[in-house]
Amino acid sequence: SAVISQKPSRDICQRGTSLTIQCQVDSQVTMMFWYRQQPGQSLTLIATANQGSEATYESGFVIDKFPISRPNLTFSTLTVSNMSPEDSSIYLCSVRGVGEKLFFGSGTQLSVL
Amino acid sequence: KQEVTQIPAALSVPEGENLVLNCSFTDSAIYNLQWFRQDPGKGLTSLLLIQSSQREQTSGRLNASLDKSSGRSTLYIAASQPGDSATYLCALHDRGSTLGRLYFGRGTQLTVWP
């Protein structure tokens, strides 16, 4: 199984600021995925991050709000920009491992005041 | 668009009981289905993955079954323990989507009391 380190584990931020979440994997992976889990809701895919190309965003998510970097095959960042209280969620990164299982990081619990 | 429903939303049982958690989905053209466990404020731990060609998977006290024709999966937990308390999520890969794009249910919040 892949080991995924995600930082920070939690943060409390002010409205209008930005937060960058980091995701480090212990092996090289082609695709990394960023999910959001709003309070009481199921997980929703934000975007797929491919190394060497721009991220692919799902409907309802845009690059200006959630810019993603993927500088190499083991690392990615997701930035939540110009935050509002509606952005308060758990953000998780994920990779596909052997046998097509998806493995998840421990998540970043974000609260926006 | 695939919709995933989990019933019940919450379940509270005494230790030692055998449990069944249910997951239903609207489109049977799935690639595989995965069950996860999520502890409060934490990420997801993968429990079992069932390929679309399989009927069930077992790991220890856990058994997951898949019936594509009826759009259902069940997670069976035998001899439940307080350490099993968590939220259980089912998620599936739709054949029409990129692998990695999982459709999740809202989960079943399980509490097992001593």
Chai-1 contact restraints between the chains, C-beta under 6 A:
chainA,res_idxA,chainB,res_idxB,connection_type,confidence,min_distance_angstrom,max_distance_angstrom,comment,restraint_id
A,M31,B,G100,contact,1.0,0.0,6.0,A-B,restraint_1
A,F33,B,G100,contact,1.0,0.0,6.0,A-B,restraint_2
A,S42,B,F104,contact,1.0,0.0,6.0,A-B,restraint_3
A,S42,B,G105,contact,1.0,0.0,6.0,A-B,restraint_4
A,S42,B,R106,contact,1.0,0.0,6.0,A-B,restraint_5
A,L43,B,F104,contact,1.0,0.0,6.0,A-B,restraint_6
A,L45,B,R101,contact,1.0,0.0,6.0,A-B,restraint_7
A,L92,B,G43,contact,1.0,0.0,6.0,A-B,restraint_8
A,R96,B,G100,contact,1.0,0.0,6.0,A-B,restraint_9
A,K101,B,S46,contact,1.0,0.0,6.0,A-B,restraint_10
A,K101,B,L49,contact,1.0,0.0,6.0,A-B,restraint_11
A,F104,B,G43,contact,1.0,0.0,6.0,A-B,restraint_12
A,F104,B,L44,contact,1.0,0.0,6.0,A-B,restraint_13
A,G105,B,G43,contact,1.0,0.0,6.0,A-B,restraint_14
A,S106,B,K42,contact,1.0,0.0,6.0,A-B,restraint_15
A,S106,B,G43,contact,1.0,0.0,6.0,A-B,restraint_16
A,G107,B,G43,contact,1.0,0.0,6.0,A-B,restraint_17
A,Q109,B,G41,contact,1.0,0.0,6.0,A-B,restraint_18
